[in-house]
Each structure stands twice: as C-alpha cells, then as structure tokens.
Amino acid sequence: MNIKNLPHVDRPREKLQKYGPKKLTNTELLAILLRTGTKDMNVIELSSRVLKIIHSANLPNITIDVLTRIKGLGTTKACEIIAAMELGKRLLKDPEPPQIVSPQRVYESLKTIANHKKEHFIAIYLDTRNREITREIISVGTLNASIAHPREVFEPAIRLLANAVIVAHNHPSGDPTPSQHDIDITKRLHEAGKLLDIQLLDHIIITPTSYISFHEIGMV
C-alpha cells in the first residue's frame, strides 16, 4: 500500500505532528527520515527491512556498504541513516567526560563486573585532566586469575594518546586481598608506564561488597 493511501492519522509524519515522537514505532521514525520507498515497497516496508539489517549487523558497527546492499536503499539514504545515528549517539553523550577523582568512583562504575565468575581485567584511559577517554576489557581469565600483559594495556593508551591509566579487576572469591600475581602485574605495569611516560594511577581489586586500591595502600 502506498503511504498516500493510508488514513491521514496513520501516516508517520502526521502522527509525529499530532502525537509527538514517542508515539511512533522505530519503523515509523525511520520512514520519516527515508521519506520515500521504491516502486516495489512503500517507505514503511523499506524502513522495516532496514531496521532488521541494522539489528542483525550490530547497531554501533553498521556501515554504508551494509545498508546499500538493501534493495531500494541508495547511497544518499544510507548516508542519511548513518548521519542520524551518529548524531543521536553524540547528543546522548555527556558533553564533558567525568573526571576520575577517586578509587570509590572507579569501584562504583565497575560494580557490574563484581559478580562475574571469572576475573575480568579492565583498563580505563584518561586524558591530562583525568577525564575518561574510554575503557576496555583487556582480558577474561580463569576462576582465580586474570591475564594482562603490559603491551595489551598500553597499546590502546598509546593509540588514544592517553596521559594515564587505571586498571581494575574482580575477585570472584569475594576477597579483595591482592594475590602475589596481582602485586607482580601491578609492578610490571608501573614500570612499563614509566618507560612510556603514561602513568599507572591505580590498580583496583573489586568484589560485590568492597574494593582495595593499590594507590590507597601505597603500592602504586
């Protein structure tokens, strides 16, 4: 069915004007962006097909090449979709990244890994004002040991032009006491950071109910 043949109240643009964006489905919102369909499908059908591809291709990684494989979707419309998605992501981000000012803040932001059955080793990369650039999972280890090599921690730091790094990992046992392995890897990371002029600010061990900061106990 052509969009013009739909009841006036069911047309996406008219629905938006009357009820606001929250009353529209994702398909209808995308249809407004696309504006027109093809001779074989109306814009609602085209939008539905595009959304299926986006979901199956993993939203953050969708590319113009992937979209233009959809019959009826040319480069112009693919660019409009990519631009709208990127704009939305940027507008949702905080205009000023938060400063990492305390181990407590790191602990609160990483509590999601506290209950994992295996050790997850995380690196948080900071700029010159201790604002977070990004964070990455460096490794997932066994039930009682994580594996983190200095090159895996500092390669992203160099690429991102980070000024400092905070690392953290969980202890599935629930006991935050550092193991000898934890102490050894912290020393290695500290020395590697000195060579690269990228400071290791802290190593934090996380459990569901507590944490230990190597900085607070004087080991960094």
N, C-alpha and C positions, 0 to 999 in steps of 0.2 A: 504494500500500500504506500502510495506517495504521501509524504508528510502533509501536503496541502489537503489531502482527503481526510486527515484526522480531524476530529472535533476540535474546535478552536482551543478549548480548555486543556486538551491533551498534547498540544504542540509544546516542545521543550522551552522555546523562547517565551511563549506566552505564559507557561506555568511559572517560569522564573520571575517574570514581571509581576505576576499576581500573588504567588505564594513565597517567593524567596528561594535561594539555592538549596536550603536544607530539605525541601520537599521533593527535590529531583533525585532520580537514581543516578548512579555513576554513568550509565549509558546515556541518559538524557543530558547530563552535563557535558559529556564528550561530544554529543551530537551538536550542541551549540557551538563548540569550537570548530568542528568539521564543516558545519553549515550545510553541505550538500552530500548526497550519496552518489550512486552510479546508476546507470540505466538498468542494472540487474538487481540492485538493492537500495532501499531508502537509507537515509542517514542514520536512523535508529539501528537498523540491521548492521550497517557498516561499523557503527560505534561498538556494538556488542561483539563483533568479530575482533575488533582492535583490542578491546579490553581482555578478551580471552588470551590473545597473544601476549599482551603485557604481563598478565598474571603468570603465564606459563614460562615466560622468559626471564622472570625475576625483575621486578619493577626498577630497582636502582640501576640495573645494568642494561636497560633497554637501549637500543641504538637505532639510528635512522635506517641502517641496512635491514634490520629485522622488520621494522614497520613497513618499509616499501615492498617487502615480499607479499604483503597482503593485497589481494586483487582489489583495485579501486582506490588504493591509497598511494598517491604520488609523493614526490619529494617535498613539495610545498606543505602539504598537510602533515607529513611526518615531522617536518621541522617545527611546525606549529605545536604539535603534541609534545615534542621533546622540550621546546622552549617553555611551554606552560608547566610541565612537570618540574623543570629546573627552577623556574621562578617560585613555584609553590614551596619547594624544598628550602630555597634560600630565605623566603619570607618567614618560614616556620623556625628557622634557626635563631638563636639568641644573637642580637647584633654585637654583643661583646661577650666573648667566651669567659666563663667564670675563672677566677684565679684559684689555683690550688694553694691554699694557705695553711693547711694542717693535715696531719695523718687522719684525724677524725673525719674530715671531709672526704678523703680518699676512701676510707672504710665505708662510709655511708653510700658512696656512689658505686661501690663494688660488692655490696651485700648480695647481689644476685648470684655471685659465684660461690658464696659461702657454703651452700648445701650440695654442691656438686660432689659426686662420688670419687672423682679423680681430681688431681691437682691441676689447676689452670694458672698459667703464668702470664700475667698481663703487664704491658708496658704503657705508661702514659707519657706522652711527649709534650713538652712545654716550651713556650717562647721566652723571650728575655724578661717578660713581666710575669712569669709563672702562670700564664694563661694556657689552658689546654688546647693543643693543636688537634690531636686525635689520640686514640688509644687502640692498641692491637693485642689480640691473643697471640702470644709468642709460641706457646706450646701447651699441649694437654698431655699430662704424664700418666703415671700409674696411680694406684690407690694411695701410695705414700711417698711419691717422688715426682717432681716436675723436672723437665729437661730444658735448660735455657742456656744457649751459647752466647757469649758476648756479641758475636757478629750478627746474630739474629735480633738482638736487642738494639744494637746501634746502627744497623743498616738503614732502618726507617728513620732514625734520628738524623742521620747524615742527609738522607733524601729530603726530609722535611725541613732541614735547616733548624732543627730543634736546639735550644740552648741547654736544656736539662731533661732528665728522665726520672720518673718514679716507677719502680717495679713493685708488683704485688702478686701474691699467690695465696690460694686457700689451703688449709689443712683439713682434709676430710675427717681426721681423727677428732676434731674439736678442740685440740690442744694447740695454742698458738706458739708454744715454745720453739725457737729456732733449732733445727737439726744442724749437725755439722755440715751437711750438704748445703743447707741454706746459708750458713756462715761463709762457706768456701765460695759459693757462686756470687755472693754479695761482694766479697773481696775482689774477685776477678772482674766483676762489672765496674767496681770502683776504680780499679787500676786501668781498665780499658777506657773508661770515661776520661780519666786524667790525660791519657795519651791523645785522645781525640778532642780534648777541650770541651767535652759535653758532660756536665756534672750529673752524677748519680745522687739525687737529693734524698732518696729514701727507698727502703725495701720494707714492705708491709705484709705481714702474715695475717690472714683473715680467717675467722671462724664465724659461725652464726651468732655468737654472743660476745665476741671480744676480738681484739687485734693486738699485735705487737709491732711497733715501729722501730726499725733499726736506728733511725735518727734519734728518736727519743731515748733509747737506751745507750746511745753513744757509740754505736757500732758502724755508723756512716759519717 
